[in-house]
Amino acid sequence: MAKKKLESTFVNMLLVLSTISLISALALGFTYTKTKPIADKVKQQKLEDAIKAVVPPFDTLGEKYTVEGFDRLELFPAKKGEAVVGTAVKTVSDKGFSGDVWIMVGFNAEGKIVNTSILEHKETPGLGSKMSGKFKDQVNGQNPQNYKLKVKKDGGDVDAITAATISSRAFCNAVSKAYDAFRKGGAK
């Protein structure tokens, strides 16, 4: 006996489409619920690795804090015993070529830049993405109080990435904001 084909009416199409949408939404919700804790753990581990890469060796990480007037910036004090040996600052520049540039900048207790780590960006592959390489190393060991965190084209001390001046400016802007927040917020 042949199966009867479902009649092509508006109500039948609506029911089929609603059923497919409901099943898809449930599957998506289930997948999100199961993978969110894993994704959060990976994100936290990436943050901790970035902090370890930019500050002097430490025993414990203090409570993260923010500084008034510096939206979207977070500071993480690194301690050896009770003494703060450095501070990692998660900073952002909204002046990148293709959007925000997130950077972790580490300062020692004297305010010198220990290291930087690019956390996230959407810069042009092969150009702006070069800020993850040797470019960022030129600020290591510098004290922003007497080192101009601007590209040379703008009267600063930083050699820009060839054909990626906007990305270079975004990097300098983010590091400069990190230093200002560090100076204003102090070691906690």
C-alpha positions as CSV (number, residue, x, y, z in Angstrom):
1,M,0.0,0.0,0.0
2,A,1.4,3.4,-1.0
3,K,1.9,6.1,1.6
4,K,-0.2,9.2,1.3
5,K,1.8,12.3,0.6
6,L,1.3,15.3,2.9
7,E,-0.8,17.9,1.3
8,S,1.0,21.2,0.5
9,T,-1.0,23.7,2.5
10,F,0.0,26.7,4.4
11,V,-0.8,25.0,7.8
12,N,1.2,21.9,6.9
13,M,4.2,23.9,5.8
14,L,4.0,26.0,9.0
15,L,3.9,22.9,11.1
16,V,6.8,21.2,9.4
17,L,8.9,24.4,9.5
18,S,8.0,25.0,13.2
19,T,9.0,21.4,14.0
20,I,12.3,21.7,12.3
21,S,13.0,25.1,14.0
22,L,12.1,23.7,17.4
23,I,14.4,20.7,17.0
24,S,17.3,22.9,15.7
25,A,16.8,25.3,18.6
26,L,16.9,22.5,21.2
27,A,20.0,20.9,19.6
28,L,21.7,24.3,19.6
29,G,20.8,25.0,23.2
30,F,21.9,21.6,24.3
31,T,25.3,22.0,22.5
32,Y,25.8,25.4,24.0
33,T,25.1,24.2,27.5
34,K,27.5,21.3,27.2
35,T,30.3,23.3,25.6
36,K,30.2,26.6,27.5
37,P,32.1,25.4,30.6
38,I,34.8,24.0,28.4
39,A,35.0,27.2,26.4
40,D,35.1,29.3,29.6
41,K,37.9,27.1,31.0
42,V,40.0,27.5,27.8
43,K,39.4,31.3,27.8
44,Q,40.5,31.5,31.4
45,Q,43.6,29.3,30.7
46,K,44.6,31.6,27.8
47,L,44.3,34.6,30.0
48,E,46.4,33.0,32.7
49,D,49.0,32.0,30.2
50,A,49.2,35.6,28.8
51,I,49.6,36.9,32.3
52,K,52.5,34.5,33.0
53,A,54.1,35.5,29.7
54,V,54.2,39.2,30.4
55,V,55.1,39.7,34.1
56,P,58.2,38.8,36.1
57,P,58.1,35.4,37.8
58,F,55.5,35.3,40.6
59,D,53.9,33.0,43.2
60,T,50.3,34.2,43.3
61,L,48.0,36.3,41.3
62,G,46.1,38.9,43.2
63,E,42.5,39.9,42.7
64,K,41.9,41.6,39.3
65,Y,40.8,45.2,39.6
66,T,39.8,48.1,37.4
67,V,40.8,51.7,37.4
68,E,38.2,54.5,37.2
69,G,38.2,56.2,33.8
70,F,39.6,53.2,32.0
71,D,36.7,51.2,30.7
72,R,37.3,47.7,29.4
73,L,40.8,47.5,31.1
74,E,41.6,44.9,33.8
75,L,44.7,44.9,36.0
76,F,46.1,41.7,37.5
77,P,48.8,42.1,40.3
78,A,51.5,39.4,40.4
79,K,52.9,38.8,43.8
80,K,55.9,37.0,45.3
81,G,55.0,36.6,48.9
82,E,53.3,39.8,49.8
83,A,55.3,42.0,47.4
84,V,53.9,43.0,44.1
85,V,56.5,42.2,41.5
86,G,54.5,43.2,38.5
87,T,51.1,44.0,37.0
88,A,49.5,42.6,33.9
89,V,47.1,44.9,32.2
90,K,44.5,43.6,29.8
91,T,44.0,46.5,27.4
92,V,42.2,47.3,24.2
93,S,42.5,49.8,21.4
94,D,39.4,50.4,19.2
95,K,41.6,52.1,16.6
96,G,42.7,48.9,14.7
97,F,42.3,48.6,11.0
98,S,39.6,45.9,11.3
99,G,38.3,46.5,14.9
100,D,39.5,46.1,18.4
101,V,43.0,45.0,19.3
102,W,43.2,43.2,22.7
103,I,46.7,43.1,24.3
104,M,48.1,41.9,27.6
105,V,50.9,44.2,28.8
106,G,53.1,43.4,31.8
107,F,54.9,46.0,33.9
108,N,57.4,45.4,36.6
109,A,57.2,47.3,39.9
110,E,59.2,50.2,38.5
111,G,56.8,50.7,35.6
112,K,59.0,49.2,32.8
113,I,57.3,47.1,30.2
114,V,58.3,43.4,30.8
115,N,56.5,41.9,27.8
116,T,53.4,42.1,25.7
117,S,51.1,39.4,24.4
118,I,48.5,39.9,21.6
119,L,45.2,38.4,22.9
120,E,42.9,39.0,20.0
121,H,42.6,41.1,16.8
122,K,41.0,41.0,13.4
123,E,43.8,42.8,11.5
124,T,44.8,41.9,8.0
125,P,46.6,38.6,7.8
126,G,50.2,39.1,6.7
127,L,50.2,42.8,7.6
128,G,48.6,43.8,10.8
129,S,48.9,40.3,12.2
130,K,52.7,40.9,12.3
131,M,52.2,42.7,15.5
132,S,52.3,39.3,17.1
133,G,55.9,38.8,16.0
134,K,59.1,40.8,16.6
135,F,57.3,44.1,16.3
136,K,55.9,43.9,19.8
137,D,59.3,43.1,21.3
138,Q,60.6,46.6,20.7
139,V,58.7,48.0,23.7
140,N,60.1,45.3,26.1
141,G,62.3,46.8,28.8
142,Q,61.1,50.4,28.0
143,N,59.7,52.8,30.5
144,P,56.8,54.6,28.8
145,Q,57.5,57.6,31.0
146,N,60.5,58.4,28.7
147,Y,59.8,56.2,25.7
148,K,57.2,57.7,23.3
149,L,54.6,55.0,22.6
150,K,53.8,56.3,19.2
151,V,55.0,55.3,15.7
152,K,58.0,57.3,14.4
153,K,55.7,58.7,11.7
154,D,53.8,60.4,14.5
155,G,56.9,61.6,16.4
156,G,57.3,58.5,18.6
157,D,59.9,55.9,19.2
158,V,58.2,52.8,17.8
159,D,59.1,51.4,14.3
160,A,55.8,50.8,12.5
161,I,55.0,47.6,10.7
162,T,55.5,48.2,7.0
163,A,52.1,48.8,5.3
164,A,50.3,48.4,8.6
165,T,50.7,51.8,10.2
166,I,47.1,51.7,11.5
167,S,47.7,48.4,13.3
168,S,50.9,49.7,14.7
169,R,49.1,52.8,16.0
170,A,46.5,50.6,17.6
171,F,49.2,48.6,19.4
172,C,50.8,51.8,20.7
173,N,47.5,53.2,21.7
174,A,46.6,50.0,23.7
175,V,50.0,49.9,25.4
176,S,49.8,53.6,26.3
177,K,46.4,53.2,27.8
178,A,47.7,50.2,29.8
179,Y,50.5,52.3,31.2
180,D,48.2,55.2,32.1
181,A,45.9,52.8,34.0
182,F,48.9,51.1,35.7
183,R,50.2,54.5,36.8
184,K,46.9,55.7,38.0
185,G,45.8,52.4,39.6
186,G,49.1,51.6,41.3
187,A,50.1,48.2,42.6
188,K,47.4,46.5,44.7
